[in-house]
Every structure is written in structure tokens, then in C-alpha cells.
Amino acid sequence: MAEFIKLRLVTNRRGGTSLVYEGRAYKLRYTGKRVKNWGCSKDKKGCKGGVTTNLDVTA
């Protein structure tokens, strides 16, 4: 049986789209032809985490 990962797309305070995964928020950093790279929204506080998705999201 396939395991489903819980991702949520939310509107942030500035009207953009953020991805929430395991309680952490990620900002859209790069959009390629097939993938989107999301970086930790707390990057200025030392967070270097990121998520790569192939979701069809317009941001």
C-alpha cells in the first residue's frame, strides 16, 4: 500500500504560496520545467532545509 505524505499549500502573509510539511513552512525558491524547489522560510535564522516537489502549483 502506498504511503501518502501530508503536504499543505497555504497563503502566506504577503499573498504568496508556502508549502507546509511536518510543521515547517517552505517558500518557493525555484520553478523548473518539472520540479519546484522550496527553501525553509526561516533561512535567515540558520535553517538550511529544503523540499523538492513535482506538484503542479502556480505561485
Helices and strands as residue ranges (DSSP letters): E 7-11, E 17-21, E 24-31, E 36-40, G 43-45, E 50-53
